[in-house]
Amino acid sequence: MSSYAVGFESTQIGVAPDGWTATVTGSGESRWTVENDATAPSKSKVLKQSGRATYPLLLKDDTSIKDGFVEVRFKALAGSQDRAAGIVWRAKDANNYYVTRANALEDNVVLYKTVNGVRSPLDIVGRKGGYGIDIKVPSNTWHTLRIDFKASRFIVSFNGKQLFEVEDSTFGDAGKVGLWTKADSVTLFDQITYGEADR
């Protein structure tokens, strides 16, 4: 498997990183900026989303991955409606993608598909109905979120522990990977890694 680590050391403070496209699903404006953070796992610069939109989105321009993984460290700082951090994969555009996200206000992790801008949660393998998995996601703490995706099977891990699997074939083609938040979430991201499974 070939993997890539994304760092922001060479990016100036207060601007969006090169090689990424900041956009939104729905309405509002996203604000993705590189900032200094002494608590960062990388010990230096992090990526911060502080805009307000239905779903702020940041897509990695040069990615086209069908089977692989994305992993990110995140810290939920603030938000009265939501405190969410998400990973996007197989994105066709800002309105069509898969996303798994952790939410510090709801204390859960959920996997969704967004089709033509409409988000719907997907059932967990072995369970009918329900809404993701309840797990503590303390604010102001660094956590790790990871998605492994191969064919129609997706595996979600949180802080190194596998949480659940989802099966879905809505988006089967290669697409972009990216980051996601919701509503008024103020979220930090660091140590983004992604990779493509060997064909």
Number of C-alpha atoms within 10 A of each C-alpha: 10 9 12 11 12 12 17 21 14 10 16 14 16 14 14 21 20 11 11 15 16 23 21 24 23 14 13 14 19 25 20 24 20 22 20 17 16 11 14 18 16 15 11 15 24 27 25 25 26 22 21 20 21 17 27 29 26 25 22 20 14 11 20 17 20 22 24 21 23 23 21 22 23 28 25 27 19 18 18 10 11 18 26 31 29 28 25 27 30 23 25 17 15 21 19 22 24 27 25 26 25 29 24 25 19 14 16 17 26 21 28 21 22 20 16 12 16 12 18 12 17 21 20 22 14 9 8 9 10 10 15 20 15 14 15 14 23 16 19 15 13 19 21 19 24 25 25 20 23 15 14 13 14 22 20 23 18 21 13 11 11 13 17 19 19 18 16 17 9 13 20 13 14 16 23 19 27 25 23 25 31 27 22 22 28 23 26 24 24 26 20 23 16 22 19 20 15 8 6
